[in-house]
Amino acid sequence: MAERRFQLYDTTLRDGTQQEGLAPTVEDKLAVARHLDAFGVGFIEGGWPGAIPRDTEFFRRARTELTLRNAELAAFGATRRPGTLVTTDPQVRALLEAETPVVTLVAKSHTRHVELALRTTLAENLAMIGSTVRHLVRAGRRVFVDAEHYFDGHLANREYALEVVRAAAEAGAEAVVLCDTNGGSLPDGIGAVVADTLTATGARLGIHCHDDSGCAVANTLAAVDAGADHVQGTAHGYGERCGNANLFTVAANLVLKRGRGDVVPAERLREMAETGRAIGELTGVHAHPAAPYVGASAFAHKAGLHASALRVDPDLYQHIDPARVGNAMRTLVSDMGGRSSIELKARELGYEVSAGSEPVARAAARVKELEGRGYSFESADASFELLLLEELAGGGLEQPFEVDAWKVGVEERSGGEVRTEGSVRLRIDGAPLAATGTGNGPVNALDRALHQALDPFFPELARLELADYQVRVLGNGSGSAAAARVLITFTDGRRHWGTVGVDGNTVAASWRALLDAVRYVLLTERGADHRTGRRADAVPAATAPAVAVAG
């Protein structure tokens, strides 16, 4: 007899979209489904046809626009309504009209929910489950049943909760998914209930956990340890209230910590971080930077003690090789680090240096001095690389242009129109150059003035755009007189990098960050190699995954 395959079931497009602020279009949902399929999930729950018009449209378009190579598409819905025939129930009919190979039904397993929410009898609820499952199975569908509020229901009335599982399994449900709907359970309780249910019913069991107690992933693993072999979750743990079990964390833990190679193939696990980034772009809700495995900070190291150890062996402060999940180790430069941190960061950026060298010692000292004045380099790799280039060149780094002066003026005209104008006076090879730009604020105006002046001489700057701008008031002043730290993220359409500026004047701090961005592009693209000893095969820092700028 063939071994039963583990089932990884994604409900991002249904349960995940119940998260506050997450409202994907049909096009977004189709694109997310393609990424999940490429990642290797077994099932993709697309939504609730008949109940939500957008989901009905998704399934209609999926028939011709969505080709799945690894996953099967599932439609979600409820059992027939109390006192109706399954053959005439419009919601059940909509499930069949979705034409998916899989249907997942939600069913009540808590007696109070049956009596108060469904307003029917316990016996009728069991009949609703059995008749709906049989009807869909006879129509050729694979059927899963989500036993809603199962763990609370098992605590309130164990025998009835078990009867719900038996009714679904005996009617032909492929798996009965035990749901911690309120998310309040803990791992020991989850494991005990799953084990008891498995012993009492013999049914194939799944697990669906919410994260209200912060234990959704741990609860899911406890259920698997107790015998569940169908796991539900969402990308990045999307979902209402505190979210669902994070599908990426669960998958990585099962494969890498439990040795379950049948969850997701190892070669697809190596694409997990990229899958997470792509889904975050589509939904507009990105992974938390500190999210396990896929977060931008999941393998980022800041403290000097860590950096010293990582120089010897990266495994000393990392539980896995980040490449196994498609992520990468990063070194964060700050005043907490020392020469080892500078060396690691420099090598990460592509420079052959030694922690004992004079340039590294000078760079470490400058970082500590500047961060003491309010600078922050951990989200400003471009500004750090310019600092490093200067020290590698012995302080004599040739600049592509010089600044003589700059200014900004803001004028309110009649009718309430506010006009901001920035002007710059520069020199290129000693020749004077002036330009003016207007914008919706001082930074935008200065940015346009720089482009106006420099783009004709340096065409590569035409692609440079400001992508994010954040200001933080520092604690060395009071009120409007305090100094400001400005962090700016720039992009050229395919890469992102950050710069930092600090000054008692916010516009001046912004100007410093703008200059760093321009000089970074020109110095890294116009051959600093012969002056600095940069490796010819080095990958510029800007090709690293984008990191959110924090103020």
Secondary structure, DSSP 8 states (H G I E B T S, - for coil): ------EEEE-TTTTGGGSTT----HHHHHHHHHHHHHHT-SEEEEE-TTT-HHHHHHHHHHHHH---SS-EEEEEEE---TTS-TTT-HHHHHHHHTT-SEEEEEEE-SHHHIIIII-S-HHHHHHHHHHHHHHHHHTT-EEEEEEETHHHHHHH-HHHHHHHHHHHHHHT-SEEEEEETT----HHHHHHHHHHHHHHH---EEEEEB-TTS-HHHHHHHHHHTT--EEEEBGGG--STT-B-BHHHHHHIIIIIS--TTTS-HHHHTTHHHHHHHHHHHHS----TT-TTTSTTTTEE-SHHHHHHHHH-GGGG-SS-GGGGT---EE--STT--HHHHHHHHHHHTB---TTSHHHHHHHHHHHHHHHTT---TT-HHHHHHHHHHHHTTT----S-EEEEEEEEEEE-TTS-EEEEEEEEEEETTEEEEEEEEESSHHHHHHHHHHHHHTTT-GGGGG-EEEEEEEEE-TTS-GGGS-EEEEEEEESSS-EEEEEEEESSHHHHHHHHHHHHHHHHHHHHTT-HHHHTB-TT---GGGS-------
